[in-house]
Amino acid sequence: MQVKCELDTNKYQIGIRVTDNEFKKINFVKDEFHGEWNYKIIPN
């Protein structure tokens, strides 16, 4: 297994909310192992 990590030092605005409609448009693919935690987001 290989793990890659990188520190992101950018600052991001907090409190941004995603609407239910926007969330439904995200193409999630759940993993077989703990799909509620592990998933991929596939480009639309």
SULBELBEL-V846126 format. One record per pair of residues at least 24 apart in sequence whose C-alpha atoms are under 6 Angstrom apart, sorted by the first residue. I is the first residue (numbers start at 1). J is the second residue. D is the distance in Angstrom with one decimal. If there is no record, write none. Layout:
i=<I	I>
j=<J	J>
d=<D	D>
This chain:
none
